[in-house]
């Protein structure tokens, strides 16, 4: 049988004479607070390269105010546990990853009329 070696791990860091001690008490709290604040901030919506190409190919124009409204609703959906969402607008249908705050693809409403959408767990209807 193989011989097993056990190594005891000290419960506190070793302090050796002559080594500088780092005061780490304040930095973990700051990074945690910064991380928490970032998590609580509403995420801005990103557009994937694929979605940007589809918007351009299909001549779909979405105003800044409409993007802001979509972003607000996607953040609201994310807070309710939605991961992948279909966003129906007057002129377009978007598939959005609420989890990643990213527009995955886009199509105009006429094209979306007879489509089957899979792998979504929420729908946002905007008027």
N, CA, C and O atoms as CSV, one atom per row, in Angstrom:
chain,resi,resn,atom,element,x,y,z
A,1,UNK,N,N,0.823,-1.180,0.000
A,1,UNK,CA,C,0.000,0.000,0.000
A,1,UNK,C,C,0.870,1.247,0.000
A,1,UNK,O,O,1.979,1.245,0.535
A,2,UNK,N,N,0.358,2.307,-0.603
A,2,UNK,CA,C,1.116,3.552,-0.653
A,2,UNK,C,C,1.132,4.206,0.710
A,2,UNK,O,O,0.181,4.108,1.485
A,3,UNK,N,N,2.213,4.861,0.976
A,3,UNK,CA,C,2.353,5.578,2.239
A,3,UNK,C,C,1.698,6.954,2.096
A,3,UNK,O,O,1.991,7.682,1.148
A,4,UNK,N,N,0.821,7.310,3.022
A,4,UNK,CA,C,0.138,8.595,2.994
A,4,UNK,C,C,0.883,9.599,3.853
A,4,UNK,O,O,1.317,9.284,4.961
A,5,UNK,N,N,1.026,10.794,3.341
A,5,UNK,CA,C,1.645,11.882,4.100
A,5,UNK,C,C,0.584,12.915,4.427
A,5,UNK,O,O,-0.153,13.358,3.546
A,6,UNK,N,N,0.505,13.297,5.687
A,6,UNK,CA,C,-0.425,14.317,6.111
A,6,UNK,C,C,0.358,15.553,6.486
A,6,UNK,O,O,1.371,15.476,7.181
A,7,UNK,N,N,-0.118,16.690,6.021
A,7,UNK,CA,C,0.511,17.959,6.350
A,7,UNK,C,C,-0.505,18.812,7.077
A,7,UNK,O,O,-1.604,19.050,6.576
A,8,UNK,N,N,-0.143,19.260,8.234
A,8,UNK,CA,C,-1.027,20.117,9.006
A,8,UNK,C,C,-0.923,21.539,8.464
A,8,UNK,O,O,0.173,22.069,8.283
A,9,UNK,N,N,-2.074,22.143,8.211
A,9,UNK,CA,C,-2.108,23.514,7.716
A,9,UNK,C,C,-2.356,24.420,8.908
A,9,UNK,O,O,-3.328,24.232,9.639
A,10,UNK,N,N,-1.486,25.403,9.111
A,10,UNK,CA,C,-1.679,26.291,10.262
A,10,UNK,C,C,-2.961,27.114,10.107
A,10,UNK,O,O,-3.334,27.507,9.002
A,11,UNK,N,N,-3.618,27.362,11.229
A,11,UNK,CA,C,-4.878,28.089,11.187
A,11,UNK,C,C,-4.677,29.591,11.021
A,11,UNK,O,O,-5.592,30.294,10.593
A,12,UNK,N,N,-3.511,30.080,11.349
A,12,UNK,CA,C,-3.219,31.493,11.178
A,12,UNK,C,C,-1.934,31.620,10.372
A,12,UNK,O,O,-1.085,30.728,10.409
A,13,UNK,N,N,-1.787,32.717,9.649
A,13,UNK,CA,C,-0.569,32.875,8.850
A,13,UNK,C,C,0.662,32.939,9.745
A,13,UNK,O,O,0.633,33.456,10.861
A,14,UNK,N,N,1.724,32.401,9.211
A,14,UNK,CA,C,2.981,32.446,9.943
A,14,UNK,C,C,3.591,33.831,9.849
A,14,UNK,O,O,3.600,34.441,8.780
A,15,UNK,N,N,4.092,34.318,10.945
A,15,UNK,CA,C,4.779,35.605,10.965
A,15,UNK,C,C,6.234,35.308,11.252
A,15,UNK,O,O,6.589,34.783,12.308
A,16,UNK,N,N,7.053,35.651,10.302
A,16,UNK,CA,C,8.477,35.399,10.457
A,16,UNK,C,C,9.182,36.718,10.711
A,16,UNK,O,O,8.833,37.733,10.109
A,17,UNK,N,N,10.167,36.717,11.592
A,17,UNK,CA,C,10.897,37.954,11.861
A,17,UNK,C,C,11.597,38.454,10.590
A,17,UNK,O,O,12.135,37.668,9.810
A,18,UNK,N,N,11.577,39.753,10.406
A,18,UNK,CA,C,12.244,40.364,9.266
A,18,UNK,C,C,11.366,40.506,8.039
A,18,UNK,O,O,11.757,41.175,7.082
A,19,UNK,N,N,10.167,39.886,8.039
A,19,UNK,CA,C,9.271,40.034,6.898
A,19,UNK,C,C,8.317,41.191,7.158
A,19,UNK,O,O,7.788,41.327,8.262
A,20,UNK,N,N,8.096,42.021,6.149
A,20,UNK,CA,C,7.147,43.121,6.344
A,20,UNK,C,C,5.730,42.565,6.491
A,20,UNK,O,O,5.338,41.617,5.810
A,21,UNK,N,N,4.990,43.174,7.386
A,21,UNK,CA,C,3.610,42.766,7.585
A,21,UNK,C,C,2.706,43.702,6.792
A,21,UNK,O,O,2.917,44.914,6.780
A,22,UNK,N,N,1.719,43.148,6.143
A,22,UNK,CA,C,0.808,43.912,5.319
A,22,UNK,C,C,-0.479,44.119,6.105
A,22,UNK,O,O,-1.062,43.170,6.628
A,23,UNK,N,N,-0.908,45.367,6.178
A,23,UNK,CA,C,-2.174,45.667,6.843
A,23,UNK,C,C,-3.303,45.449,5.847
A,23,UNK,O,O,-3.632,46.341,5.065
A,24,UNK,N,N,-3.893,44.260,5.881
A,24,UNK,CA,C,-4.917,43.896,4.906
A,24,UNK,C,C,-6.323,44.047,5.455
A,24,UNK,O,O,-7.286,43.634,4.809
A,25,UNK,N,N,-6.453,44.621,6.616
A,25,UNK,CA,C,-7.769,44.684,7.242
A,25,UNK,C,C,-8.738,45.580,6.474
A,25,UNK,O,O,-9.928,45.268,6.409
A,26,UNK,N,N,-8.266,46.685,5.889
A,26,UNK,CA,C,-9.196,47.606,5.244
A,26,UNK,C,C,-9.466,47.253,3.776
A,26,UNK,O,O,-10.556,47.546,3.284
A,27,UNK,N,N,-8.526,46.640,3.061
A,27,UNK,CA,C,-8.725,46.403,1.639
A,27,UNK,C,C,-9.790,45.347,1.335
A,27,UNK,O,O,-10.543,45.550,0.383
A,28,UNK,N,N,-9.914,44.218,2.081
A,28,UNK,CA,C,-10.992,43.296,1.743
A,28,UNK,C,C,-12.372,43.925,1.926
A,28,UNK,O,O,-13.281,43.654,1.142
A,29,UNK,N,N,-12.539,44.757,2.948
A,29,UNK,CA,C,-13.829,45.405,3.144
A,29,UNK,C,C,-14.116,46.362,1.997
A,29,UNK,O,O,-15.243,46.423,1.505
A,30,UNK,N,N,-13.114,47.102,1.574
A,30,UNK,CA,C,-13.324,48.017,0.458
A,30,UNK,C,C,-13.673,47.260,-0.817
A,30,UNK,O,O,-14.599,47.643,-1.533
A,31,UNK,N,N,-12.943,46.195,-1.103
A,31,UNK,CA,C,-13.222,45.475,-2.339
A,31,UNK,C,C,-14.590,44.802,-2.266
A,31,UNK,O,O,-15.291,44.728,-3.275
A,32,UNK,N,N,-14.981,44.314,-1.100
A,32,UNK,CA,C,-16.308,43.719,-0.965
A,32,UNK,C,C,-17.390,44.775,-1.178
A,32,UNK,O,O,-18.366,44.529,-1.888
A,33,UNK,N,N,-17.224,45.939,-0.571
A,33,UNK,CA,C,-18.206,47.017,-0.721
A,33,UNK,C,C,-18.268,47.470,-2.171
A,33,UNK,O,O,-19.356,47.694,-2.701
A,34,UNK,N,N,-17.117,47.607,-2.819
A,34,UNK,CA,C,-17.102,47.987,-4.230
A,34,UNK,C,C,-17.801,46.930,-5.076
A,34,UNK,O,O,-18.579,47.253,-5.974
A,35,UNK,N,N,-17.518,45.668,-4.783
A,35,UNK,CA,C,-18.140,44.572,-5.520
A,35,UNK,C,C,-19.654,44.580,-5.304
A,35,UNK,O,O,-20.415,44.390,-6.252
A,36,UNK,N,N,-20.086,44.794,-4.088
A,36,UNK,CA,C,-21.516,44.849,-3.776
A,36,UNK,C,C,-22.186,46.013,-4.497
A,36,UNK,O,O,-23.261,45.854,-5.075
A,37,UNK,N,N,-21.554,47.178,-4.464
A,37,UNK,CA,C,-22.126,48.344,-5.160
A,37,UNK,C,C,-22.222,48.102,-6.664
A,37,UNK,O,O,-23.209,48.478,-7.296
A,38,UNK,N,N,-21.195,47.472,-7.235
A,38,UNK,CA,C,-21.229,47.162,-8.666
A,38,UNK,C,C,-22.345,46.177,-8.989
A,38,UNK,O,O,-23.004,46.293,-10.022
A,39,UNK,N,N,-22.556,45.207,-8.102
A,39,UNK,CA,C,-23.609,44.218,-8.325
A,39,UNK,C,C,-24.993,44.848,-8.232
A,39,UNK,O,O,-25.922,44.424,-8.919
A,40,UNK,N,N,-25.129,45.862,-7.380
A,40,UNK,CA,C,-26.422,46.502,-7.196
A,40,UNK,C,C,-26.724,47.553,-8.266
A,40,UNK,O,O,-27.880,47.927,-8.461
A,41,UNK,N,N,-25.686,48.027,-8.957
A,41,UNK,CA,C,-25.890,49.017,-10.013
A,41,UNK,C,C,-26.594,48.357,-11.190
A,41,UNK,O,O,-26.259,47.228,-11.549
A,42,UNK,N,N,-27.554,49.031,-11.791
A,42,UNK,CA,C,-28.176,48.450,-12.976
A,42,UNK,C,C,-27.145,48.329,-14.094
A,42,UNK,O,O,-26.376,49.253,-14.363
A,43,UNK,N,N,-27.153,47.171,-14.731
A,43,UNK,CA,C,-26.175,46.913,-15.783
A,43,UNK,C,C,-26.590,47.622,-17.068
A,43,UNK,O,O,-27.774,47.702,-17.396
A,44,UNK,N,N,-25.594,48.135,-17.790
A,44,UNK,CA,C,-25.888,48.725,-19.094
A,44,UNK,C,C,-25.974,47.588,-20.106
A,44,UNK,O,O,-25.267,46.587,-19.987
A,45,UNK,N,N,-26.822,47.742,-21.077
A,45,UNK,CA,C,-27.061,46.706,-22.064
A,45,UNK,C,C,-25.974,46.751,-23.135
A,45,UNK,O,O,-25.711,47.799,-23.723
A,46,UNK,N,N,-25.351,45.609,-23.377
A,46,UNK,CA,C,-24.344,45.491,-24.428
A,46,UNK,C,C,-24.993,44.840,-25.642
A,46,UNK,O,O,-25.981,44.117,-25.511
A,47,UNK,N,N,-24.445,45.095,-26.808
A,47,UNK,CA,C,-24.957,44.501,-28.034
A,47,UNK,C,C,-23.863,43.607,-28.604
A,47,UNK,O,O,-22.757,44.072,-28.882
A,48,UNK,N,N,-24.169,42.331,-28.777
A,48,UNK,CA,C,-23.180,41.410,-29.336
A,48,UNK,C,C,-22.896,41.781,-30.790
A,48,UNK,O,O,-23.671,42.496,-31.426
A,49,UNK,N,N,-21.789,41.291,-31.293
A,49,UNK,CA,C,-21.440,41.562,-32.689
A,49,UNK,C,C,-22.522,40.995,-33.610
A,49,UNK,O,O,-22.906,41.634,-34.590
A,50,UNK,N,N,-23.003,39.816,-33.297
A,50,UNK,CA,C,-24.062,39.196,-34.098
A,50,UNK,C,C,-25.302,40.087,-34.124
A,50,UNK,O,O,-25.869,40.330,-35.189
A,51,UNK,N,N,-25.723,40.571,-32.964
A,51,UNK,CA,C,-26.911,41.431,-32.895
A,51,UNK,C,C,-26.674,42.742,-33.634
A,51,UNK,O,O,-27.568,43.230,-34.326
A,52,UNK,N,N,-25.489,43.316,-33.498
A,52,UNK,CA,C,-25.181,44.570,-34.205
A,52,UNK,C,C,-25.260,44.355,-35.713
A,52,UNK,O,O,-25.776,45.202,-36.442
A,53,UNK,N,N,-24.744,43.213,-36.176
A,53,UNK,CA,C,-24.818,42.900,-37.604
A,53,UNK,C,C,-26.272,42.758,-38.062
A,53,UNK,O,O,-26.646,43.245,-39.128
A,54,UNK,N,N,-27.086,42.083,-37.241
A,54,UNK,CA,C,-28.501,41.890,-37.603
A,54,UNK,C,C,-29.253,43.217,-37.611
A,54,UNK,O,O,-30.083,43.447,-38.490
A,55,UNK,N,N,-28.978,44.085,-36.655
A,55,UNK,CA,C,-29.625,45.398,-36.630
A,55,UNK,C,C,-29.287,46.180,-37.890
A,55,UNK,O,O,-30.153,46.834,-38.470
A,56,UNK,N,N,-28.026,46.113,-38.315
A,56,UNK,CA,C,-27.600,46.842,-39.502
A,56,UNK,C,C,-28.181,46.201,-40.766
A,56,UNK,O,O,-28.697,46.907,-41.632
A,57,UNK,N,N,-28.103,44.864,-40.880
A,57,UNK,CA,C,-28.618,44.162,-42.058
A,57,UNK,C,C,-30.106,44.396,-42.252
A,57,UNK,O,O,-30.579,44.554,-43.377
A,58,UNK,N,N,-30.830,44.417,-41.159
A,58,UNK,CA,C,-32.290,44.508,-41.228
A,58,UNK,C,C,-32.793,45.936,-41.107
A,58,UNK,O,O,-33.996,46.183,-41.022
A,59,UNK,N,N,-31.858,46.864,-41.101
A,59,UNK,CA,C,-32.182,48.291,-41.062
A,59,UNK,C,C,-33.112,48.640,-39.888
A,59,UNK,O,O,-34.106,49.348,-40.050
A,60,UNK,N,N,-32.758,48.125,-38.712
A,60,UNK,CA,C,-33.535,48.390,-37.506
A,60,UNK,C,C,-32.839,49.503,-36.736
A,60,UNK,O,O,-31.666,49.389,-36.380
A,61,UNK,N,N,-33.576,50.579,-36.483
A,61,UNK,CA,C,-33.032,51.709,-35.736
A,61,UNK,C,C,-33.787,51.841,-34.422
A,61,UNK,O,O,-35.013,51.945,-34.404
A,62,UNK,N,N,-33.045,51.836,-33.333
A,62,UNK,CA,C,-33.631,51.960,-31.996
A,62,UNK,C,C,-33.036,53.204,-31.358
A,62,UNK,O,O,-31.817,53.340,-31.262
A,63,UNK,N,N,-33.897,54.106,-30.926
A,63,UNK,CA,C,-33.419,55.375,-30.351
A,63,UNK,C,C,-32.798,55.152,-28.977
A,63,UNK,O,O,-32.988,54.106,-28.355
A,64,UNK,N,N,-32.058,56.147,-28.517
A,64,UNK,CA,C,-31.435,56.068,-27.193
A,64,UNK,C,C,-32.486,55.920,-26.100
A,64,UNK,O,O,-32.283,55.183,-25.135
A,65,UNK,N,N,-33.608,56.620,-26.251
A,65,UNK,CA,C,-34.679,56.518,-25.250
A,65,UNK,C,C,-35.254,55.103,-25.223
A,65,UNK,O,O,-35.562,54.575,-24.155
A,66,UNK,N,N,-35.397,54.493,-26.402
A,66,UNK,CA,C,-35.907,53.122,-26.460
A,66,UNK,C,C,-34.906,52.140,-25.852
A,66,UNK,O,O,-35.298,51.203,-25.156
A,67,UNK,N,N,-33.593,52.356,-26.117
A,67,UNK,CA,C,-32.573,51.494,-25.519
A,67,UNK,C,C,-32.597,51.619,-24.002
A,67,UNK,O,O,-32.442,50.626,-23.291
A,68,UNK,N,N,-32.790,52.838,-23.505
A,68,UNK,CA,C,-32.855,53.045,-22.056
A,68,UNK,C,C,-34.048,52.303,-21.468
A,68,UNK,O,O,-33.944,51.706,-20.397
A,69,UNK,N,N,-35.184,52.338,-22.167
A,69,UNK,CA,C,-36.383,51.641,-21.700
A,69,UNK,C,C,-36.160,50.128,-21.702
A,69,UNK,O,O,-36.540,49.442,-20.754
A,70,UNK,N,N,-35.542,49.608,-22.772
A,70,UNK,CA,C,-35.231,48.175,-22.855
A,70,UNK,C,C,-34.290,47.791,-21.721
A,70,UNK,O,O,-34.490,46.770,-21.063
A,71,UNK,N,N,-33.264,48.607,-21.490
A,71,UNK,CA,C,-32.296,48.326,-20.429
A,71,UNK,C,C,-32.979,48.272,-19.070
A,71,UNK,O,O,-32.711,47.366,-18.282
A,72,UNK,N,N,-33.857,49.228,-18.785
A,72,UNK,CA,C,-34.588,49.239,-17.512
A,72,UNK,C,C,-35.408,47.965,-17.347
A,72,UNK,O,O,-35.399,47.350,-16.280
A,73,UNK,N,N,-36.106,47.574,-18.389
A,73,UNK,CA,C,-36.959,46.388,-18.303
A,73,UNK,C,C,-36.141,45.104,-18.193
A,73,UNK,O,O,-36.542,44.179,-17.488
A,74,UNK,N,N,-35.007,45.035,-18.874
A,74,UNK,CA,C,-34.138,43.859,-18.768
A,74,UNK,C,C,-33.569,43.761,-17.357
A,74,UNK,O,O,-33.498,42.668,-16.794
A,75,UNK,N,N,-33.160,44.899,-16.777
A,75,UNK,CA,C,-32.670,44.881,-15.394
A,75,UNK,C,C,-33.770,44.462,-14.425
A,75,UNK,O,O,-33.512,43.741,-13.461
A,76,UNK,N,N,-34.987,44.909,-14.678
A,76,UNK,CA,C,-36.123,44.504,-13.844
A,76,UNK,C,C,-36.363,42.995,-13.979
A,76,UNK,O,O,-36.601,42.309,-12.985
A,77,UNK,N,N,-36.300,42.489,-15.201
A,77,UNK,CA,C,-36.472,41.052,-15.426
A,77,UNK,C,C,-35.373,40.259,-14.734
A,77,UNK,O,O,-35.630,39.207,-14.149
A,78,UNK,N,N,-34.146,40.771,-14.804
A,78,UNK,CA,C,-33.014,40.102,-14.149
A,78,UNK,C,C,-33.237,40.024,-12.645
A,78,UNK,O,O,-32.936,39.002,-12.028
A,79,UNK,N,N,-33.760,41.087,-12.050
A,79,UNK,CA,C,-34.007,41.093,-10.614
A,79,UNK,C,C,-35.096,40.092,-10.226
A,79,UNK,O,O,-35.182,39.686,-9.067
A,80,UNK,N,N,-35.927,39.695,-11.190
A,80,UNK,CA,C,-36.985,38.717,-10.934
A,80,UNK,C,C,-36.553,37.302,-11.299
A,80,UNK,O,O,-37.359,36.373,-11.245
A,81,UNK,N,N,-35.290,37.133,-11.670
A,81,UNK,CA,C,-34.757,35.801,-11.938
A,81,UNK,C,C,-34.756,35.375,-13.388
A,81,UNK,O,O,-34.426,34.228,-13.690
A,82,UNK,N,N,-35.117,36.267,-14.296
A,82,UNK,CA,C,-35.117,35.939,-15.728
A,82,UNK,C,C,-33.666,35.902,-16.209
A,82,UNK,O,O,-32.864,36.774,-15.875
A,83,UNK,N,N,-33.346,34.867,-17.006
A,83,UNK,CA,C,-31.991,34.748,-17.540
A,83,UNK,C,C,-31.938,35.094,-19.029
A,83,UNK,O,O,-31.076,35.861,-19.460
A,84,UNK,N,N,-32.851,34.534,-19.806
A,84,UNK,CA,C,-32.902,34.786,-21.251
A,84,UNK,C,C,-34.302,35.294,-21.583
A,84,UNK,O,O,-35.297,34.692,-21.182
A,85,UNK,N,N,-34.373,36.393,-22.308
A,85,UNK,CA,C,-35.671,37.020,-22.513
A,85,UNK,C,C,-35.884,37.419,-23.960
A,85,UNK,O,O,-34.946,37.750,-24.685
A,86,UNK,N,N,-37.149,37.375,-24.357
A,86,UNK,CA,C,-37.574,37.902,-25.649
A,86,UNK,C,C,-38.153,39.280,-25.384
A,86,UNK,O,O,-39.076,39.426,-24.582
A,87,UNK,N,N,-37.614,40.294,-26.056
A,87,UNK,CA,C,-38.107,41.666,-25.906
A,87,UNK,C,C,-38.825,42.028,-27.203
A,87,UNK,O,O,-38.214,42.100,-28.269
A,88,UNK,N,N,-40.139,42.254,-27.092
A,88,UNK,CA,C,-40.935,42.632,-28.252
A,88,UNK,C,C,-41.164,44.129,-28.233
A,88,UNK,O,O,-41.751,44.670,-27.296
A,89,UNK,N,N,-40.691,44.795,-29.285
A,89,UNK,CA,C,-40.862,46.231,-29.440
A,89,UNK,C,C,-41.759,46.472,-30.654
A,89,UNK,O,O,-42.102,45.528,-31.367
A,90,UNK,N,N,-42.137,47.721,-30.893
A,90,UNK,CA,C,-42.977,48.035,-32.048
A,90,UNK,C,C,-42.311,47.611,-33.358
A,90,UNK,O,O,-42.960,47.024,-34.224
A,91,UNK,N,N,-41.017,47.909,-33.503
A,91,UNK,CA,C,-40.347,47.654,-34.768
A,91,UNK,C,C,-39.408,46.454,-34.745
A,91,UNK,O,O,-38.915,46.055,-35.799
A,92,UNK,N,N,-39.142,45.862,-33.573
A,92,UNK,CA,C,-38.142,44.803,-33.505
A,92,UNK,C,C,-38.462,43.792,-32.416
A,92,UNK,O,O,-39.243,44.052,-31.501
A,93,UNK,N,N,-37.834,42.634,-32.546
A,93,UNK,CA,C,-37.845,41.608,-31.508
A,93,UNK,C,C,-36.384,41.315,-31.186
A,93,UNK,O,O,-35.583,41.065,-32.087
A,94,UNK,N,N,-36.049,41.344,-29.925
A,94,UNK,CA,C,-34.675,41.125,-29.483
A,94,UNK,C,C,-34.635,39.915,-28.557
A,94,UNK,O,O,-35.528,39.726,-27.732
A,95,UNK,N,N,-33.607,39.109,-28.696
A,95,UNK,CA,C,-33.330,38.071,-27.703
A,95,UNK,C,C,-32.201,38.636,-26.849
A,95,UNK,O,O,-31.138,38.991,-27.359
A,96,UNK,N,N,-32.447,38.713,-25.533
A,96,UNK,CA,C,-31.514,39.360,-24.627
A,96,UNK,C,C,-31.149,38.402,-23.505
A,96,UNK,O,O,-32.022,37.783,-22.896
A,97,UNK,N,N,-29.870,38.286,-23.239
A,97,UNK,CA,C,-29.401,37.564,-22.062
A,97,UNK,C,C,-29.428,38.545,-20.901
A,97,UNK,O,O,-28.559,39.409,-20.786
A,98,UNK,N,N,-30.437,38.405,-20.038
A,98,UNK,CA,C,-30.520,39.285,-18.868
A,98,UNK,C,C,-29.370,38.982,-17.922
A,98,UNK,O,O,-28.856,39.875,-17.249
A,99,UNK,N,N,-28.974,37.730,-17.875
A,99,UNK,CA,C,-27.880,37.315,-17.003
A,99,UNK,C,C,-26.594,38.065,-17.343
A,99,UNK,O,O,-25.871,38.507,-16.451
A,100,UNK,N,N,-26.315,38.207,-18.642
A,100,UNK,CA,C,-25.094,38.889,-19.099
A,100,UNK,C,C,-25.348,40.317,-19.552
A,100,UNK,O,O,-24.407,41.012,-19.934
A,101,UNK,N,N,-26.594,40.774,-19.520
A,101,UNK,CA,C,-26.983,42.105,-20.005
A,101,UNK,C,C,-26.499,42.333,-21.435
A,101,UNK,O,O,-25.896,43.360,-21.748
A,102,UNK,N,N,-26.778,41.347,-22.298
A,102,UNK,CA,C,-26.300,41.404,-23.675
A,102,UNK,C,C,-27.430,41.071,-24.645
A,102,UNK,O,O,-28.150,40.090,-24.457
A,103,UNK,N,N,-27.580,41.898,-25.691
A,103,UNK,CA,C,-28.503,41.594,-26.771
A,103,UNK,C,C,-27.831,40.538,-27.638
A,103,UNK,O,O,-26.742,40.759,-28.167
A,104,UNK,N,N,-28.485,39.394,-27.780
A,104,UNK,CA,C,-27.897,38.271,-28.508
A,104,UNK,C,C,-28.200,38.365,-30.002
A,104,UNK,O,O,-27.307,38.184,-30.831
A,105,UNK,N,N,-29.460,38.650,-30.348
A,105,UNK,CA,C,-29.833,38.792,-31.750
A,105,UNK,C,C,-31.033,39.712,-31.865
A,105,UNK,O,O,-31.706,40.008,-30.877
A,106,UNK,N,N,-31.289,40.159,-33.081
A,106,UNK,CA,C,-32.392,41.092,-33.339
A,106,UNK,C,C,-33.022,40.771,-34.678
A,106,UNK,O,O,-32.347,40.338,-35.612
A,107,UNK,N,N,-34.336,40.990,-34.759
A,107,UNK,CA,C,-35.051,40.846,-36.024
A,107,UNK,C,C,-36.202,41.833,-36.035
A,107,UNK,O,O,-36.652,42.290,-34.984
A,108,UNK,N,N,-36.679,42.161,-37.237
A,108,UNK,CA,C,-37.818,43.077,-37.285
A,108,UNK,C,C,-39.084,42.297,-36.945
A,108,UNK,O,O,-39.103,41.067,-37.000
A,109,UNK,N,N,-40.139,43.025,-36.594
A,109,UNK,CA,C,-41.367,42.382,-36.114
A,109,UNK,C,C,-42.000,41.494,-37.174
A,109,UNK,O,O,-42.559,40.448,-36.842
A,110,UNK,N,N,-41.926,41.885,-38.441
A,110,UNK,CA,C,-42.512,41.065,-39.506
A,110,UNK,C,C,-41.805,39.713,-39.578
A,110,UNK,O,O,-42.446,38.677,-39.755
A,111,UNK,N,N,-40.493,39.732,-39.440
A,111,UNK,CA,C,-39.704,38.499,-39.472
A,111,UNK,C,C,-39.978,37.639,-38.244
A,111,UNK,O,O,-39.945,36.411,-38.325
A,112,UNK,N,N,-40.249,38.277,-37.110
A,112,UNK,CA,C,-40.471,37.555,-35.861
A,112,UNK,C,C,-41.869,36.962,-35.773
A,112,UNK,O,O,-42.148,36.163,-34.879
A,113,UNK,N,N,-42.751,37.346,-36.692
A,113,UNK,CA,C,-44.166,36.970,-36.611
A,113,UNK,C,C,-44.377,35.464,-36.557
A,113,UNK,O,O,-45.144,34.988,-35.721
A,114,UNK,N,N,-43.734,34.718,-37.406
A,114,UNK,CA,C,-43.952,33.270,-37.474
A,114,UNK,C,C,-42.785,32.466,-36.902
A,114,UNK,O,O,-42.597,31.305,-37.266
A,115,UNK,N,N,-42.014,33.065,-36.024
A,115,UNK,CA,C,-40.858,32.386,-35.452
A,115,UNK,C,C,-41.222,31.644,-34.174
A,115,UNK,O,O,-42.159,32.010,-33.464
A,116,UNK,N,N,-40.461,30.597,-33.900
A,116,UNK,CA,C,-40.551,29.871,-32.639
A,116,UNK,C,C,-39.307,30.238,-31.837
A,116,UNK,O,O,-38.187,30.039,-32.307
A,117,UNK,N,N,-39.491,30.765,-30.646
A,117,UNK,CA,C,-38.371,31.187,-29.807
A,117,UNK,C,C,-38.163,30.155,-28.706
A,117,UNK,O,O,-39.087,29.841,-27.956
A,118,UNK,N,N,-36.960,29.636,-28.613
A,118,UNK,CA,C,-36.636,28.630,-27.602
A,118,UNK,C,C,-35.602,29.172,-26.640
A,118,UNK,O,O,-34.973,30.199,-26.894
A,119,UNK,N,N,-35.436,28.473,-25.540
A,119,UNK,CA,C,-34.434,28.799,-24.519
A,119,UNK,C,C,-34.614,30.193,-23.928
A,119,UNK,O,O,-33.634,30.856,-23.588
A,120,UNK,N,N,-35.846,30.634,-23.806
A,120,UNK,CA,C,-36.112,31.888,-23.113
A,120,UNK,C,C,-36.984,31.565,-21.907
A,120,UNK,O,O,-37.769,30.618,-21.937
A,121,UNK,N,N,-36.846,32.339,-20.865
A,121,UNK,CA,C,-37.670,32.112,-19.685
A,121,UNK,C,C,-38.437,33.368,-19.279
A,121,UNK,O,O,-38.926,33.474,-18.155
A,122,UNK,N,N,-38.533,34.305,-20.200
A,122,UNK,CA,C,-39.316,35.501,-19.933
A,122,UNK,C,C,-39.527,36.300,-21.204
A,122,UNK,O,O,-38.728,36.230,-22.137
A,123,UNK,N,N,-40.592,37.045,-21.231
A,123,UNK,CA,C,-40.891,37.911,-22.372
A,123,UNK,C,C,-41.202,39.315,-21.856
A,123,UNK,O,O,-41.926,39.479,-20.874
A,124,UNK,N,N,-40.653,40.313,-22.522
A,124,UNK,CA,C,-40.899,41.715,-22.193
A,124,UNK,C,C,-41.584,42.316,-23.401
A,124,UNK,O,O,-41.024,42.317,-24.497
A,125,UNK,N,N,-42.792,42.827,-23.214
A,125,UNK,CA,C,-43.545,43.455,-24.294
A,125,UNK,C,C,-43.536,44.965,-24.060
A,125,UNK,O,O,-44.056,45.449,-23.054
A,126,UNK,N,N,-42.945,45.694,-24.989
A,126,UNK,CA,C,-42.857,47.155,-24.889
A,126,UNK,C,C,-43.757,47.780,-25.943
A,126,UNK,O,O,-43.870,47.268,-27.056
A,127,UNK,N,N,-44.390,48.878,-25.590
A,127,UNK,CA,C,-45.225,49.547,-26.584
A,127,UNK,C,C,-44.785,50.980,-26.771
A,127,UNK,O,O,-45.373,51.707,-27.572
